[in-house]
Amino acid sequence: MDISVLSEFLSVIVVGICLCVGYVIKHSLDFIPNKYIPLIMLILGTVTNILMNIGHIDATVILSGMFSGLASTGLHQVFSKLINKEEE
């Protein structure tokens, strides 16, 4: 399976929103365990994408929100690894 087909389900706006909210949760809200951040981003991404497409909600909108929310957690990990690698 060619994984590039998933790129059509990526919403840059949703990724950006989830990335910012996830960063705040990870670094400011100590009462939320890190293991729940991907779940929160999945839900936030889905809700955000549904709100952006309020007139036209279908499975594609839901999948795009879920995928974008989870992609934001992966993007945060990539940035964290790059920053930590440069500091060493």
Secondary structure, DSSP 8 states (H G I E B T S, - for coil): --GGGGGGG--HHHHHHHHHHHHHHHHH-TTS-GGGHHHHHHHHHHHHHHHHTTT---HHHHHHHHHHHHHHHHHHHHHHHHHHHHH-
